[in-house]
Amino acid sequence: MKLNNFRFFSLVILLLAVSCTSITPTPAIPASNLTMFTDQNKYYQIQLPKDWKHDPSSGSHYYMDTFTSPDGNAVIQNIAYDDGTPISGSTNAQFALNLLDKYFSTNGQTGSITISDTNMENDGSERLSWSSASMDASGISFIEVRNQTTFLIFTVEWKNNYKSQYFNILDQVTASYTVP
């Protein structure tokens, strides 16, 4: 009986220790350490850390701005796609999922990304919360259509082991998103 009491007492102490321990989130970035970025067609503007690497790329009907944290464990990305075809609301989520599969999974195959939550935002954009098991990463993407033919997907992504380090920074960048 004394052994069971000891185990119970040890378990209670362990639970108290775990519940009192917290991960210290990364504080907000001071304005002096931020830079303003405006995309080439002025679809959006964000403030992000000065030390993040910018990698622009483009292809047929799209361009992409990717910003990567110095250690590579967080990414901010915006894709602008326009082939001139009007985009309907019923195809937005599927098109976004295809882009997420292509750019945020190791194999680029359909089904690599799992959507855990979707919400319509007050500004008319749709928010997708997702995870990629193959990349051990998660993210939040905002999708919207402009001018009936331009599809935009703004994404913040973090490696799961680094969420506590980057979530506040990514939230700050997302909150800075404006249309110039």
Phi, psi and omega per residue, in radians:
M1 nan -0.649 3.127
K2 -1.115 -0.608 3.115
L3 -1.127 -0.733 3.112
N4 -1.132 -0.703 3.095
N5 -1.115 -0.710 3.115
F6 -1.088 -0.792 3.116
R7 -1.075 -0.775 -3.141
F8 -1.078 -0.820 3.137
F9 -1.077 -0.735 3.117
S10 -1.096 -0.717 3.125
L11 -1.122 -0.744 3.114
V12 -1.079 -0.788 3.127
I13 -1.074 -0.770 3.125
L14 -1.069 -0.800 3.132
L15 -1.100 -0.701 3.099
L16 -1.130 -0.725 3.139
A17 -1.118 -0.756 -3.137
V18 -1.167 -0.737 -3.101
S19 -1.226 -0.448 3.133
C20 -1.520 -0.245 3.133
T21 -1.484 2.343 3.092
S22 -2.336 2.654 3.073
I23 -1.497 2.247 -3.140
T24 -1.378 2.035 -3.137
P25 -1.239 2.721 3.103
T26 -1.192 2.260 3.135
P27 -1.209 2.894 3.105
A28 -1.034 2.611 -3.137
I29 -1.446 2.257 3.088
P30 -1.079 2.576 -3.112
A31 -0.969 -0.562 -3.122
S32 -1.166 -0.314 3.141
N33 -1.769 0.183 -3.141
L34 -1.919 2.712 3.021
T35 -2.255 2.615 3.134
M36 -1.650 2.319 3.076
F37 -2.150 2.298 3.055
T38 -2.089 2.255 -3.092
D39 -1.238 2.843 -2.975
Q40 -1.052 -0.470 3.113
N41 -1.855 0.207 3.132
K42 0.997 0.654 3.045
Y43 -1.345 -0.505 -3.126
Y44 -2.757 2.875 3.105
Q45 -2.490 2.384 3.105
I46 -2.399 2.749 2.968
Q47 -1.867 2.260 -3.119
L48 -2.467 2.872 -3.137
P49 -1.015 2.410 -3.108
K50 -1.084 -0.505 -3.033
D51 -1.547 0.126 3.105
W52 -1.460 2.430 -3.091
K53 -1.392 2.271 3.095
H54 -1.712 2.230 3.115
D55 -2.236 1.650 3.097
P56 -1.413 2.555 3.053
S57 -2.608 2.843 -3.142
S58 -2.703 2.872 3.117
G59 -2.744 -2.906 3.127
S60 -1.107 2.012 3.061
H61 1.333 0.096 3.140
Y62 -2.560 2.779 2.865
Y63 -2.458 2.746 -3.012
M64 -2.470 2.365 3.009
D65 -1.982 2.104 -3.138
T66 -2.092 2.284 3.096
F67 -2.100 2.227 -3.070
T68 -2.091 2.377 3.101
S69 -1.080 2.732 -3.117
P70 -0.950 -0.601 -3.137
D71 -1.615 -0.016 3.081
G72 1.383 0.165 -3.067
N73 -1.699 0.067 3.072
A74 -2.585 2.587 -3.080
V75 -2.442 2.488 2.964
I76 -2.104 2.282 -3.076
Q77 -2.529 2.457 2.997
N78 -2.241 2.295 3.070
I79 -2.015 2.274 3.031
A80 -2.012 2.103 -3.099
Y81 -2.153 2.273 3.109
D82 -2.660 1.894 3.064
D83 -1.855 0.180 3.123
G84 1.530 -0.130 -3.125
T85 -1.508 2.244 3.076
P86 -1.023 2.407 -3.102
I87 -1.837 2.241 3.123
S88 -1.708 2.731 -3.128
G89 -1.018 -0.520 -3.079
S90 -1.253 -0.347 -3.117
T91 -1.751 -0.144 -3.071
N92 -0.982 -0.959 -3.051
A93 -1.104 -0.729 -3.136
Q94 -1.158 -0.724 3.109
F95 -1.104 -0.744 3.103
A96 -1.077 -0.764 3.135
L97 -1.082 -0.700 3.092
N98 -1.078 -0.728 3.108
L99 -1.164 -0.718 3.099
L100 -1.084 -0.761 3.092
D101 -1.030 -0.725 -3.083
K102 -1.192 -0.757 -2.994
Y103 -1.781 -0.235 -3.064
F104 -2.193 0.454 3.017
S105 -2.327 2.811 -3.102
T106 -1.284 -0.529 -3.065
N107 -1.834 -0.166 3.113
G108 1.204 0.220 -3.070
Q109 -1.614 2.620 3.067
T110 -1.019 2.402 3.123
G111 1.651 -0.014 -3.138
S112 -1.344 -0.447 -3.119
I113 -1.796 2.369 3.091
T114 -1.953 2.116 3.099
I115 -1.472 2.161 -3.123
S116 -1.753 -0.376 -3.094
D117 -2.818 2.511 3.023
T118 -2.314 2.480 3.118
N119 -2.499 2.485 2.975
M120 -1.500 2.268 -3.130
E121 -1.574 2.838 3.138
N122 -1.074 -0.479 -3.128
D123 -1.477 0.041 3.115
G124 1.665 -0.159 3.093
S125 -1.365 2.854 3.087
E126 -1.964 2.313 -3.125
R127 -1.772 2.254 3.093
L128 -2.060 2.172 2.992
S129 -1.734 2.352 -3.008
W130 -2.584 2.956 3.046
S131 -2.478 2.705 3.099
S132 -2.210 1.829 -3.131
A133 -1.113 -0.642 -3.097
S134 -1.172 -0.469 3.132
M135 -1.799 -0.059 -3.037
D136 0.853 0.880 -3.068
A137 -2.421 2.842 3.080
S138 -2.403 2.878 3.130
G139 -2.874 3.035 3.057
I140 -2.285 2.268 3.123
S141 -2.159 2.501 3.070
F142 -2.030 2.214 -3.132
I143 -2.044 2.523 3.095
E144 -2.758 2.805 3.089
V145 -2.031 2.345 3.071
R146 -2.129 2.563 3.082
N147 0.953 0.452 3.098
Q148 1.169 -0.288 -3.096
T149 -2.190 -0.161 -3.101
T150 -1.733 2.078 3.130
F151 -1.752 2.180 3.112
L152 -2.037 2.391 3.020
I153 -2.337 1.989 3.126
F154 -1.804 2.171 -3.014
T155 -2.269 2.433 2.896
V156 -2.058 2.348 -3.053
E157 -2.401 2.512 3.109
W158 -2.418 2.588 2.974
K159 -1.219 2.389 -3.011
N160 -0.983 -0.632 3.137
N161 -1.230 -0.171 -3.074
Y162 -2.039 0.240 -3.113
K163 -0.988 -0.819 -3.097
S164 -1.122 -0.500 3.133
Q165 -1.322 -0.619 -2.984
Y166 -1.953 -0.248 -3.005
F167 -1.037 -0.792 3.141
N168 -1.131 -0.671 3.097
I169 -1.101 -0.830 -3.134
L170 -1.138 -0.627 3.088
D171 -1.134 -0.703 3.111
Q172 -1.120 -0.746 3.114
V173 -1.107 -0.809 3.137
T174 -1.035 -0.742 -3.130
A175 -1.154 -0.404 3.140
S176 -1.451 -0.155 -3.091
Y177 -1.041 2.143 3.089
T178 -2.432 2.859 3.028
V179 -1.769 2.037 -3.075
P180 -1.161 nan nan
